[in-house]
Amino acid sequence: MSKEKIVLVDICGTLFQSNTTFDFLHWLLRDDKNYLRFEHIRKLRIIGFLNHHVSQFFGIDIMRNVALRFLRGYTHEYLYYEANRFCRNYLDKRKNEQVFHFLEEWRSQGKRLVLVSATIDCVAHAVSVYCGIPLFLSTELSYNNQVCTGRIKKDLLANKYSNIHRACGCSHFDRVITDNYSDLDIINKADSAVLIQYSKSKNKWLSLTNKITSKWQILEI
């Protein structure tokens, strides 16, 4: 596999205009009053500010970890079933068509596409099926007797390269496509990168280009 031309594809914000973990949680728990109260608190500006800085310094997204506790007690089968429904009915309407065109072009060139995302495993699996990309690496939830514990077993948040290296046995890639500013670890292990930038957001990529050693292009959406 290491001799193949591998393209690493991010999911959240890249394939879809969505933070797929939190959007899936809202989809699944939209009638759960406790979760909706938590969601309101999470969206407060001061909470977002504090969570961002804790995540930057310690690599731990506290709000994400707390949110995932609401999945405790749901079966593996049910989460995967609902994630497929979520993908077909919610994410399908939020596709970044330009990115999907890139994927088809690279696929036609014989490149191996690999989904790499910090989203949770049930969502990543659903996106894998939707996109026809069998191999995916994602954050894995912990299950006990096929019942979710509400905890994380393996986290890909800001930790993609080491997981890809272990899973794929390769240390260099043909290309990366991502909107995630924390993906420099995999961007600099690729020959080239397509960097997704939303037109309504500040272009932070321009301040990071001196840290990027691969060839790059910015795709504005």
Disulfide bonds with the S-S distance in Angstrom:
none
